[in-house]
Amino acid sequence: MKSTRKQSVTAEVKGVNELLIDDFLQHLRLERGLSSNTISAYRIDLAEFATIGAVKDIRQATSAQVAAFVARLSREARRPTTIARKVSALRHFFAFLKDGGKIKKSPIDQYPTPKLARYHPDYLSPKEVASVIDAAARGQLNGARDRAIMEMLYGCGLRISELINLRRNDLELEAGFVRVIGKGDKQRLVPLGDYARTALSAYLSDARRTGEIGGILFINRTGKKFSRVGMWKLIRKAVRSAGIVKKVTPHTFRHSFATHLLEGGADLRVVQEMLGHADITTTEIYTRIDRDYIVAEHRKHHPRELAGFKRRPG
C-alpha cells in the first residue's frame, strides 16, 4: 500500500516537473560539460525533493518545503555531506530557473547554506600558495616554466602524474581549458584560470625553454620529461624559498585546490569533475558540516528544542 502511494506521487510530480528538470540537466550537459554520472546524480536529488515534498509545480516551491525536505533527510540519518550536496543541487537548480525568468525568487535563498569547513589537514592557505608561486617564479633560468608548473598544480588541481604527462596540444588557451588524462585513462576538461593562462603564455613564448609543438609541455634542463622525483625537487625548492616549514608535497596543491573551492561555495559535484574522482565520496573527504551549523539546525527543527524556547526544564 505504501509503495503504491509513493509510485502515485512520483508519477504526479514527474509529469509537471520533468521538463524543467530536463532543461536544467541539458544546461549542465552542454554549457558545463558535466559527465553522465553527475547529470544522473542531479536528476535523483531534484526528483527526490519534488517527490518527498509532493511539490506538484517546482516553480511554486517554498522555503518551508525546502526546510521540510532537509529536516526529513536529517531524520533519515543521511550523512551531513550528502545533505549539503542536495542543498547545493537545489540552489543551482533554482538559480537556473531564476536566471531563465521562470521564477522571480528562489525558495532556497533564505535557507542557510551548510558551512563547509576544512577537513583535510594537508593544505596551504591562499597566501601560502601565492608565496610558493612567487618563489618559483624568481628562478633566473626557468622562472617562467616553474611559475607555470605551480599555477597548473594549484589552479587546476592536477595530480603530479597528470602534470608531467601534459602535452602542448592538451592546452586550449583561448577556450580556457586543459585536457587531462587521469586514472584509468579517463579524459576530463579542467578550466584554466587567468593566472594559469598568463603563466602558460609566458612560458610558451620562450621557445628555447619549451618542448616541440605537440610534445611534452614541461621539460627539464636536459630537454626531457620530468620524473616524479625531479618535479618534487623543483616544488620542494620553491617551498623552502618561500619560507614555509610545514610538510608540503605536490599533492598538497591538489588538496588546497579542492579545499579552497569548496570553502568558496563551489558545487561539490563540479569539484568532483575537476578532480577526476570516479566516486563523489572521495571528494567528500574535503568537507564536513560545520559543528555550529548542526547545533543550530537541531535547535531549529527538533520539537523538544522548539518547545524549549518557550519553557526550559526546571
C-alpha contacts under 8 A as a table, 3 or more apart, distances in Angstrom:
res1	aa1	res2	aa2	distance
1	M	4	T	5.16
1	M	5	R	6.35
2	K	5	R	5.26
2	K	6	K	6.31
3	S	6	K	5.13
3	S	7	Q	6.25
4	T	7	Q	5.16
4	T	8	S	6.24
5	R	8	S	5.06
5	R	9	V	6.32
6	K	9	V	5.24
6	K	10	T	6.14
7	Q	10	T	5.04
7	Q	11	A	6.18
8	S	11	A	5.24
8	S	12	E	6.27
9	V	12	E	5.09
9	V	13	V	6.31
9	V	51	T	6.48
9	V	54	A	6.68
10	T	13	V	5.49
10	T	14	K	5.96
10	T	51	T	5.49
11	A	14	K	5.15
11	A	15	G	6.35
12	E	15	G	5.66
12	E	16	V	7.10
12	E	56	K	7.03
13	V	16	V	5.48
13	V	17	N	6.01
13	V	18	E	7.88
13	V	50	A	6.40
13	V	51	T	6.48
13	V	54	A	6.79
13	V	55	V	6.44
13	V	56	K	4.92
13	V	57	D	7.21
14	K	17	N	5.29
14	K	18	E	5.12
14	K	47	A	7.57
15	G	18	E	5.87
16	V	19	L	7.25
16	V	56	K	6.45
16	V	57	D	5.99
17	N	20	L	5.47
17	N	21	I	6.29
17	N	50	A	7.94
17	N	56	K	7.33
17	N	57	D	6.11
17	N	58	I	6.12
18	E	21	I	5.21
18	E	22	D	5.96
19	L	22	D	5.03
19	L	23	D	6.13
20	L	23	D	5.17
20	L	24	F	6.42
21	I	24	F	5.13
21	I	25	L	6.20
21	I	43	R	7.17
21	I	46	L	7.42
21	I	93	F	8.00
22	D	25	L	5.03
22	D	26	Q	6.01
23	D	26	Q	5.10
23	D	27	H	6.25
24	F	27	H	5.02
24	F	28	L	6.37
24	F	93	F	6.71
24	F	96	F	6.90
25	L	28	L	4.98
25	L	29	R	6.14
25	L	39	I	6.20
25	L	42	Y	7.59
25	L	43	R	7.41
26	Q	29	R	4.98
26	Q	30	L	6.05
27	H	30	L	5.35
27	H	31	E	5.39
27	H	32	R	7.12
28	L	31	E	5.60
28	L	32	R	4.97
28	L	33	G	6.29
28	L	34	L	6.01
28	L	39	I	7.25
29	R	32	R	5.86
29	R	33	G	4.77
29	R	34	L	5.24
29	R	35	S	7.17
29	R	36	S	7.99
29	R	39	I	7.18
30	L	33	G	5.41
30	L	34	L	7.91
34	L	38	T	6.27
34	L	39	I	6.62
34	L	270	V	7.62
34	L	273	E	7.09
35	S	38	T	5.28
35	S	39	I	6.24
35	S	273	E	7.61
36	S	39	I	5.04
36	S	40	S	6.06
37	N	40	S	5.10
37	N	41	A	6.25
38	T	41	A	5.05
38	T	42	Y	6.35
38	T	269	R	6.70
39	I	42	Y	5.20
39	I	43	R	6.35
40	S	43	R	5.06
40	S	44	I	6.33
41	A	44	I	5.17
41	A	45	D	6.36
42	Y	45	D	5.24
42	Y	46	L	6.21
42	Y	89	A	6.42
43	R	46	L	5.33
43	R	47	A	5.97
44	I	47	A	5.23
44	I	48	E	5.97
45	D	48	E	5.10
45	D	49	F	6.38
45	D	86	K	5.94
45	D	89	A	6.98
45	D	90	L	7.96
46	L	49	F	5.18
46	L	50	A	6.40
46	L	89	A	7.24
46	L	90	L	6.76
47	A	50	A	5.12
47	A	51	T	6.01
48	E	51	T	5.07
48	E	52	I	5.85
49	F	52	I	5.46
49	F	53	G	5.92
49	F	55	V	7.73
49	F	66	V	7.96
49	F	69	F	6.54
50	A	53	G	5.47
50	A	54	A	5.60
50	A	55	V	4.80
50	A	56	K	7.21
50	A	58	I	6.81
51	T	54	A	4.91
51	T	55	V	6.63
52	I	55	V	7.88
52	I	69	F	6.93
53	G	65	Q	6.34
53	G	68	A	7.59
53	G	69	F	6.40
55	V	58	I	5.75
55	V	60	Q	7.90
55	V	61	A	6.50
57	D	60	Q	5.64
57	D	61	A	7.04
58	I	61	A	5.12
59	R	97	L	7.86
59	R	102	K	7.08
59	R	103	I	6.11
61	A	65	Q	6.51
61	A	66	V	7.68
61	A	107	P	6.39
62	T	65	Q	5.23
62	T	66	V	6.55
62	T	107	P	5.00
62	T	108	I	7.87
63	S	66	V	4.97
63	S	67	A	6.18
63	S	107	P	4.47
63	S	108	I	5.70
63	S	110	Q	6.92
63	S	111	Y	6.74
64	A	67	A	5.05
64	A	68	A	6.07
65	Q	68	A	4.97
65	Q	69	F	6.04
66	V	69	F	5.08
66	V	70	V	6.34
66	V	107	P	7.23
66	V	108	I	6.68
66	V	111	Y	7.74
67	A	70	V	5.23
67	A	71	A	6.09
67	A	111	Y	7.28
68	A	71	A	4.99
68	A	72	R	6.06
69	F	72	R	5.10
69	F	73	L	6.38
70	V	73	L	5.08
70	V	74	S	6.26
70	V	83	I	6.93
70	V	87	V	7.79
71	A	74	S	5.01
71	A	75	R	6.25
71	A	301	H	7.03
72	R	75	R	5.10
72	R	76	E	6.29
73	L	76	E	5.07
73	L	77	A	6.52
73	L	78	R	5.63
73	L	83	I	6.87
74	S	77	A	5.07
74	S	78	R	5.76
74	S	79	R	8.00
74	S	80	P	7.95
74	S	83	I	7.71
75	R	78	R	7.62
78	R	82	T	6.49
78	R	83	I	6.68
79	R	82	T	5.11
79	R	83	I	6.41
80	P	83	I	5.11
80	P	84	A	6.21
80	P	288	R	7.12
80	P	289	I	6.09
81	T	84	A	4.98
81	T	85	R	6.13
81	T	284	E	6.77
81	T	287	T	7.01
81	T	288	R	6.14
81	T	289	I	6.58
82	T	85	R	5.03
82	T	86	K	6.31
83	I	86	K	5.16
83	I	87	V	6.21
84	A	87	V	5.13
84	A	88	S	6.18
84	A	113	T	7.82
84	A	114	P	6.04
84	A	289	I	7.60
85	R	88	S	5.01
85	R	89	A	6.29
85	R	267	D	7.61
85	R	268	L	6.45
85	R	269	R	7.81
86	K	89	A	4.97
86	K	90	L	6.34
87	V	90	L	5.18
87	V	91	R	6.15
87	V	113	T	7.57
88	S	91	R	5.03
88	S	92	H	6.29
88	S	267	D	6.22
88	S	268	L	7.77
89	A	92	H	5.37
89	A	93	F	6.15
89	A	267	D	7.74
90	L	93	F	5.02
90	L	94	F	6.07
90	L	108	I	7.40
91	R	94	F	5.46
91	R	95	A	6.11
91	R	106	S	7.96
91	R	108	I	6.14
91	R	109	D	7.62
92	H	95	A	5.05
92	H	96	F	6.19
93	F	96	F	5.10
93	F	97	L	6.44
94	F	97	L	4.94
94	F	98	K	6.08
94	F	106	S	5.57
94	F	107	P	7.56
94	F	108	I	7.56
95	A	98	K	5.03
95	A	99	D	6.05
95	A	106	S	6.65
96	F	99	D	5.16
96	F	100	G	6.17
97	L	100	G	5.09
97	L	101	G	6.32
97	L	102	K	5.13
97	L	103	I	5.88
98	K	101	G	5.14
98	K	102	K	5.76
98	K	103	I	4.92
98	K	104	K	5.92
98	K	105	K	6.55
98	K	106	S	6.68
99	D	102	K	7.66
100	G	103	I	7.83
101	G	104	K	6.72
103	I	106	S	7.04
105	K	109	D	7.86
106	S	109	D	5.51
107	P	110	Q	6.78
107	P	111	Y	7.66
108	I	111	Y	4.97
109	D	112	P	7.67
114	P	289	I	6.19
114	P	290	D	7.10
114	P	293	Y	6.49
115	K	289	I	5.69
115	K	290	D	5.22
115	K	293	Y	6.79
116	L	262	L	6.84
116	L	263	E	5.99
116	L	287	T	5.63
116	L	288	R	5.66
116	L	289	I	5.32
116	L	290	D	6.00
117	A	263	E	6.72
117	A	287	T	5.99
117	A	288	R	5.85
117	A	289	I	6.57
117	A	290	D	5.85
118	R	121	P	7.71
118	R	259	T	6.29
118	R	263	E	7.41
118	R	286	Y	6.44
118	R	287	T	6.16
118	R	288	R	7.39
119	Y	285	I	6.92
119	Y	286	Y	5.24
119	Y	287	T	5.58
119	Y	288	R	6.49
120	H	123	Y	6.99
120	H	255	H	7.42
120	H	259	T	7.88
120	H	285	I	6.86
120	H	286	Y	5.49
120	H	287	T	7.89
122	D	248	V	7.69
122	D	252	T	5.83
122	D	255	H	6.65
122	D	256	S	7.74
123	Y	252	T	5.36
123	Y	253	F	6.89
123	Y	255	H	5.61
123	Y	256	S	4.74
123	Y	259	T	7.67
124	L	127	K	7.94
124	L	128	E	5.79
124	L	129	V	6.12
124	L	252	T	7.16
124	L	253	F	7.35
124	L	256	S	5.72
125	S	128	E	5.11
125	S	129	V	6.26
125	S	256	S	7.35
126	P	129	V	5.08
126	P	130	A	6.19
126	P	260	H	7.78
127	K	130	A	5.14
127	K	131	S	6.30
128	E	131	S	5.09
128	E	132	V	6.36
128	E	244	I	7.62
129	V	132	V	5.22
129	V	133	I	6.29
129	V	154	Y	7.82
129	V	253	F	7.88
130	A	133	I	5.16
130	A	134	D	6.13
131	S	134	D	5.14
131	S	135	A	6.10
131	S	242	A	5.62
132	V	135	A	5.02
132	V	136	A	6.19
132	V	150	M	7.97
132	V	238	A	5.62
132	V	239	V	5.40
132	V	241	S	7.50
132	V	242	A	5.25
133	I	136	A	5.11
133	I	137	A	6.29
133	I	147	R	5.77
133	I	150	M	5.79
133	I	151	E	6.99
133	I	238	A	7.37
134	D	137	A	5.11
134	D	138	R	6.58
134	D	147	R	7.26
134	D	242	A	7.89
135	A	138	R	5.40
135	A	139	G	7.69
135	A	238	A	5.42
135	A	239	V	7.52
135	A	241	S	5.84
135	A	242	A	5.53
136	A	139	G	6.15
136	A	143	G	6.19
136	A	146	D	5.48
136	A	147	R	5.56
136	A	150	M	7.53
136	A	235	I	7.85
136	A	237	K	7.90
136	A	238	A	4.89
136	A	241	S	7.94
137	A	142	N	7.73
137	A	143	G	4.12
137	A	144	A	5.99
137	A	145	R	7.88
137	A	146	D	6.00
137	A	147	R	4.80
138	R	143	G	5.44
139	G	142	N	5.55
139	G	143	G	4.21
139	G	146	D	7.72
140	Q	143	G	5.79
142	N	145	R	5.25
142	N	146	D	6.04
142	N	209	R	7.54
143	G	146	D	5.16
143	G	147	R	6.01
144	A	147	R	5.27
144	A	148	A	6.24
144	A	199	A	6.80
144	A	202	A	6.34
144	A	203	Y	5.05
145	R	148	A	5.16
145	R	149	I	6.24
145	R	199	A	7.97
145	R	200	L	7.82
145	R	203	Y	5.33
145	R	209	R	7.64
145	R	218	F	7.30
146	D	149	I	5.00
146	D	150	M	6.27
146	D	234	L	7.79
147	R	150	M	5.21
147	R	151	E	6.06
147	R	199	A	6.39
148	A	151	E	5.07
148	A	152	M	6.09
148	A	196	A	6.41
148	A	199	A	4.81
148	A	200	L	5.32
148	A	203	Y	6.78
149	I	152	M	5.22
149	I	153	L	6.24
149	I	163	L	7.94
149	I	218	F	7.70
150	M	153	L	5.08
150	M	154	Y	6.22
150	M	235	I	7.83
151	E	154	Y	5.38
151	E	155	G	5.29
151	E	156	C	7.70
151	E	195	Y	6.86
151	E	196	A	5.07
151	E	199	A	7.18
152	M	155	G	5.11
152	M	156	C	5.32
152	M	157	G	7.19
152	M	158	L	7.03
152	M	163	L	7.70
152	M	192	L	7.97
152	M	196	A	5.98
153	L	156	C	5.82
153	L	157	G	5.36
153	L	158	L	5.29
153	L	159	R	7.49
153	L	160	I	7.77
153	L	163	L	7.36
153	L	250	P	7.59
153	L	253	F	5.91
153	L	254	R	6.56
154	Y	157	G	5.23
154	Y	158	L	7.45
154	Y	253	F	4.94
154	Y	254	R	6.09
154	Y	256	S	7.08
154	Y	257	F	5.50
155	G	192	L	6.94
155	G	193	G	6.44
155	G	195	Y	7.82
155	G	196	A	6.42
155	G	257	F	6.66
156	C	190	V	6.33
156	C	191	P	6.78
156	C	192	L	6.59
156	C	193	G	7.97
156	C	254	R	7.84
156	C	257	F	7.24
156	C	274	M	7.54
157	G	253	F	6.63
157	G	254	R	4.25
157	G	255	H	7.50
157	G	257	F	5.35
157	G	258	A	7.07
157	G	274	M	7.48
157	G	275	L	6.33
158	L	162	E	6.07
158	L	163	L	6.16
158	L	254	R	6.09
158	L	275	L	7.15
159	R	162	E	5.15
159	R	163	L	6.33
159	R	250	P	7.73
159	R	251	H	6.55
159	R	254	R	6.85
160	I	163	L	5.12
160	I	164	I	6.35
160	I	228	R	7.05
160	I	231	M	7.98
160	I	250	P	6.32
160	I	251	H	7.04
161	S	164	I	5.45
161	S	165	N	6.29
161	S	228	R	7.21
162	E	165	N	5.37
162	E	166	L	6.33
162	E	180	V	6.58
162	E	181	I	6.45
162	E	182	G	6.30
163	L	166	L	5.41
164	I	216	I	7.84
164	I	217	L	7.79
164	I	218	F	6.66
164	I	225	K	6.74
164	I	226	F	5.95
164	I	227	S	7.36
164	I	228	R	7.64
164	I	231	M	7.90
165	N	216	I	6.59
165	N	217	L	7.71
165	N	225	K	7.68
166	L	170	D	6.52
166	L	180	V	7.18
166	L	216	I	5.97
166	L	217	L	5.61
166	L	218	F	7.49
167	R	170	D	5.34
167	R	171	L	7.57
167	R	214	G	6.06
167	R	215	G	5.32
167	R	216	I	4.26
167	R	217	L	4.61
167	R	218	F	7.94
168	R	171	L	5.84
168	R	213	I	6.33
168	R	214	G	5.05
168	R	215	G	5.87
168	R	216	I	6.16
168	R	217	L	4.81
169	N	172	E	7.59
169	N	213	I	7.42
169	N	214	G	5.09
169	N	215	G	7.63
170	D	178	V	5.67
170	D	179	R	5.00
170	D	180	V	7.25
171	L	177	F	6.46
171	L	178	V	4.64
171	L	179	R	6.50
172	E	175	A	5.40
172	E	176	G	5.80
172	E	177	F	5.14
172	E	178	V	5.76
172	E	179	R	7.91
173	L	176	G	4.84
173	L	177	F	6.36
173	L	178	V	7.70
173	L	192	L	7.63
173	L	197	R	6.39
176	G	191	P	5.78
176	G	192	L	4.96
176	G	193	G	7.10
176	G	197	R	7.32
177	F	189	L	6.17
177	F	190	V	5.49
177	F	191	P	4.44
177	F	192	L	5.08
178	V	189	L	5.71
178	V	190	V	5.42
178	V	191	P	6.47
178	V	192	L	6.62
179	R	187	Q	6.73
179	R	188	R	5.87
179	R	189	L	4.80
179	R	190	V	6.58
180	V	187	Q	5.54
180	V	188	R	5.38
180	V	189	L	6.23
180	V	190	V	7.19
181	I	185	D	5.53
181	I	186	K	5.54
181	I	187	Q	4.52
181	I	188	R	6.62
182	G	185	D	5.47
182	G	186	K	5.26
182	G	187	Q	6.17
182	G	188	R	7.52
182	G	276	G	6.68
183	K	186	K	6.07
183	K	276	G	7.90
188	R	273	E	7.62
188	R	274	M	7.42
188	R	276	G	6.91
189	L	274	M	7.28
190	V	274	M	5.54
191	P	274	M	7.98
192	L	196	A	5.88
192	L	197	R	6.07
193	G	196	A	5.35
193	G	197	R	6.20
194	D	197	R	5.09
194	D	198	T	6.02
195	Y	198	T	5.22
195	Y	199	A	6.13
196	A	199	A	5.11
196	A	200	L	6.02
197	R	200	L	5.11
197	R	201	S	6.05
198	T	201	S	5.16
198	T	202	A	6.27
199	A	202	A	5.21
199	A	203	Y	6.24
200	L	203	Y	5.03
200	L	204	L	5.98
201	S	204	L	5.16
201	S	205	S	6.04
202	A	205	S	5.29
202	A	206	D	7.05
203	Y	206	D	5.73
203	Y	209	R	7.55
203	Y	210	T	7.40
204	L	207	A	6.38
204	L	209	R	7.95
204	L	210	T	6.44
206	D	209	R	5.74
206	D	210	T	6.83
207	A	210	T	5.40
207	A	211	G	7.65
209	R	219	I	7.81
210	T	217	L	6.83
210	T	218	F	6.69
210	T	219	I	6.48
210	T	223	G	7.96
211	G	215	G	5.84
211	G	216	I	6.03
211	G	217	L	6.18
211	G	218	F	7.10
211	G	219	I	6.38
211	G	223	G	7.01
212	E	215	G	5.09
212	E	216	I	7.47
216	I	219	I	6.74
216	I	225	K	6.45
218	F	225	K	6.60
218	F	226	F	7.13
219	I	222	T	7.61
219	I	223	G	5.30
219	I	224	K	5.08
219	I	225	K	4.80
219	I	226	F	5.90
220	N	223	G	5.34
220	N	224	K	5.56
220	N	225	K	6.21
220	N	226	F	5.65
221	R	224	K	7.46
226	F	229	V	8.00
226	F	230	G	5.82
226	F	231	M	6.04
227	S	230	G	5.03
227	S	231	M	6.20
228	R	231	M	5.24
228	R	232	W	6.11
229	V	232	W	5.01
229	V	233	K	6.21
230	G	233	K	5.19
230	G	234	L	6.43
231	M	234	L	5.14
231	M	235	I	6.36
232	W	235	I	5.16
232	W	236	R	6.04
232	W	249	T	7.17
232	W	250	P	6.46
233	K	236	R	5.04
233	K	237	K	6.14
234	L	237	K	5.31
234	L	238	A	6.53
235	I	238	A	5.18
235	I	239	V	6.22
235	I	249	T	7.63
235	I	250	P	6.89
236	R	239	V	5.07
236	R	240	R	6.20
236	R	248	V	7.47
236	R	249	T	7.49
237	K	240	R	5.23
237	K	241	S	6.13
238	A	241	S	5.03
238	A	242	A	6.17
239	V	242	A	5.13
239	V	243	G	6.59
239	V	244	I	5.78
239	V	248	V	7.42
240	R	243	G	5.13
240	R	244	I	5.87
240	R	245	V	7.18
241	S	244	I	7.72
248	V	251	H	7.94
248	V	252	T	5.80
249	T	252	T	5.19
249	T	253	F	7.61
250	P	253	F	5.98
250	P	254	R	7.49
251	H	254	R	5.10
251	H	255	H	6.37
252	T	255	H	5.05
252	T	256	S	6.10
253	F	256	S	4.90
253	F	257	F	6.00
254	R	257	F	5.00
254	R	258	A	6.40
255	H	258	A	5.36
255	H	259	T	6.10
255	H	286	Y	7.85
256	S	259	T	5.08
256	S	260	H	5.91
257	F	260	H	5.53
257	F	261	L	6.27
258	A	261	L	5.28
258	A	262	L	6.24
258	A	271	V	6.70
258	A	275	L	7.80
258	A	286	Y	7.09
259	T	262	L	5.32
259	T	263	E	6.09
259	T	286	Y	6.05
259	T	287	T	7.76
260	H	263	E	5.05
260	H	264	G	6.12
261	L	264	G	5.10
261	L	265	G	6.60
261	L	266	A	5.43
261	L	271	V	7.46
262	L	265	G	5.14
262	L	266	A	4.94
262	L	267	D	7.12
262	L	268	L	6.88
262	L	271	V	7.71
262	L	287	T	7.61
263	E	266	A	7.35
266	A	270	V	7.26
266	A	271	V	7.04
267	D	270	V	5.30
267	D	271	V	6.42
268	L	271	V	5.14
268	L	272	Q	6.19
268	L	283	T	7.38
268	L	284	E	7.69
269	R	272	Q	4.86
269	R	273	E	6.34
269	R	280	I	7.01
270	V	273	E	5.05
270	V	274	M	6.35
271	V	274	M	5.07
271	V	275	L	6.10
271	V	283	T	7.50
272	Q	275	L	5.22
272	Q	276	G	6.06
272	Q	277	H	5.43
272	Q	278	A	7.86
272	Q	279	D	7.94
272	Q	280	I	6.12
272	Q	283	T	5.77
273	E	276	G	5.13
273	E	277	H	6.55
274	M	277	H	8.00
277	H	280	I	6.53
277	H	282	T	6.56
277	H	283	T	6.80
278	A	282	T	7.97
279	D	282	T	5.75
279	D	283	T	7.45
280	I	283	T	5.13
280	I	284	E	6.33
281	T	284	E	4.88
281	T	285	I	6.92
282	T	285	I	5.87
283	T	286	Y	6.10
283	T	287	T	7.93
284	E	287	T	5.32
284	E	288	R	7.67
285	I	288	R	7.69
289	I	293	Y	7.03
289	I	294	I	7.04
290	D	293	Y	5.33
290	D	294	I	6.62
291	R	294	I	5.15
291	R	295	V	6.40
292	D	295	V	5.17
292	D	296	A	6.17
293	Y	296	A	5.09
293	Y	297	E	6.15
294	I	297	E	5.17
294	I	298	H	6.22
295	V	298	H	5.14
295	V	299	R	6.30
296	A	299	R	5.21
296	A	300	K	6.08
297	E	300	K	4.99
297	E	301	H	6.14
298	H	301	H	5.51
298	H	302	H	5.56
298	H	305	E	7.48
299	R	302	H	5.90
299	R	305	E	5.09
299	R	306	L	6.58
300	K	305	E	7.07
300	K	306	L	6.47
301	H	305	E	7.34
301	H	306	L	6.80
302	H	305	E	5.27
302	H	306	L	6.20
303	P	306	L	5.01
303	P	307	A	6.18
304	R	307	A	5.16
304	R	308	G	6.05
305	E	308	G	4.78
305	E	309	F	6.59
306	L	309	F	5.53
306	L	310	K	7.51
307	A	310	K	5.57
307	A	311	R	6.33
307	A	312	R	7.98
308	G	311	R	4.87
308	G	312	R	4.91
308	G	313	P	7.44
309	F	312	R	6.79
